[in-house]
């Protein structure tokens, strides 16, 4: 455990980069969210459109 004199707890692993304890961790979460939404938007915008099939009589 972290001692009481440490200003920040010792964080390791995934939580070191994505946490709500530090300013940098909150910024990483926000940037990841914005990047994910931008990637989803670009995918939906640029994906191939389905063509309508015309049935012949």
VENCOR-V166508 format. One record per pair of residues at least 12 apart in sequence whose ideal C-beta (glycine too) atoms are under 6 Angstrom apart, sorted by the first residue. I is the first residue (numbers start at 1). J is the second residue. D is the distance in whole Angstrom. If there is no record, write none. Layout:
# VENCOR-V166508
i:j:d
I:J:D
I:J:D
This chain:
# VENCOR-V166508
none
